[in-house]
Amino acid sequence: MRKSWMKGAALVLAAVMCASALGGCAKKAEAKPVYTFNGEAVDADLTTFLLRYSQAGVDETYGTMFSSYYGQSMWTLDLSGTGEVYETTYKNEFGESLRRMLLAEEHAGDYGVELTDEEKAAITEAASKFLADNDQEALDSMSATQETVEKALTLYTLQSKVEKEMTKDVDTNVSDEEAAQKTVSYIGYTPTTEAETEAESETEADLIMTEAEEAVTEAETAAVETEEADKTSSADETEAAAVSETEAEPETEDPALAAAKEKYSAMAEEKLAEIQSGAVTFEDAAQEVKDEGNTAITASSYTFGDDDTYPAAEIREAVEGLEDGTLVDHIVESNGTYYILHMDDAFNEAATEHKKEEIVAQRRNDMINEAYNGWIEKESWETDAAALALISLTDRVYSAPEKPETEADEAGTEAEIIAETEADAEAGTEADLIAETEAE
């Protein structure tokens, strides 16, 4: 069966969000229009339904994970490092998504796109099924009516068909040279002091810094640096000279860290010599590291192309031009780690083919963005911030109810559906899904 993002949407609408899965449901309040598109208010119930529906997917996929890790709702976290909570960030992104849906509907005629009678009938059937599968309290909390759900499915379907037409002439030819990928394995020795080793005995959750945390850290660091720069620029020459003199003083390296560097550097050199002598293969040495589970000594691999900015420049330069099965003849130091490098595959065919698909997908995305951006310049879009603020994403949590084993085997969880469908956003439409689902 063909899959697409739209198909995941229909399955969720038709089967996932049941009343028993809603927490903290409230009676429906009179909705106020949030958006104005080309001078006309966008239906408030449609806005609420689409926002609640997309919220459900995010809560189901990521909500529990973030709550477990941070001890609070993901919607109250600053995940982007911009100083605003994720609820605000998400609402802004949602607004742009809705805007694109309405633009696609308005310009569908430019591409000769319209719904077939079969698609209309399938949409009506799917909307009816969704309403039947949820109780009234749940439907009210989402502003879900037959008309609203049908309109949402219509917008999804039209957008999918319009974007398919936008990209029908995309260049799908990608040369091996443009997409070439290589795979390099490594054994890395990261100097670790005794105190750091003791800290590593803590739980894995305490050790891992997520991308969100890194973004926050970078943002805070940037803010501090900016503030310090402003202070320095406004200080008199004497104060600036004093600051400069202080900054020029060399830092004294921690003796424990210095000893650790010497130790781990020697360990890397010793292991490299052992591999070079033939006493052990690189593969066996790497597997031994993995089996030991020492966090200070790791073994893994990188797959990358010439245009990538990762791994670090020192690593990319060290393996440049090497043939398959070549061991780099020296230790490469990068970002405080000592690496033994091995060129596994100078031209990874499978990875190269995957990269070609990524390049074509990016071309499609660029064409789609170009079309939308052209329309946006000629269309008007306004947001009532106060009305948008009334729709809180923290006052309830939508999640999938437990399903009978047979149903789970047949349809899978929502997260699995999303993972599968997002990986193949090209094929099929909403109506295709409904027809295929019913056929199954």
CORWODA-V392455 format. One record per helix or strand. SS is the DSSP state (helix for helix, strand for strand). FROM is the first residue (numbers start at 1). TO is the last residue. If there is no record, write none. Layout:
SS/FROM/TO
SS/FROM/TO
This chain:
helix/5/16
helix/19/21
strand/22/23
strand/35/37
strand/40/41
helix/44/70
helix/74/76
helix/86/106
helix/108/111
helix/117/132
helix/136/141
helix/146/166
helix/176/179
strand/182/190
helix/194/199
helix/204/207
helix/211/234
helix/237/248
helix/255/277
helix/282/292
strand/297/304
helix/313/319
strand/326/327
strand/332/334
strand/337/345
helix/349/376
strand/381/383
helix/385/389
strand/397/398
helix/405/411
helix/414/422
helix/430/439
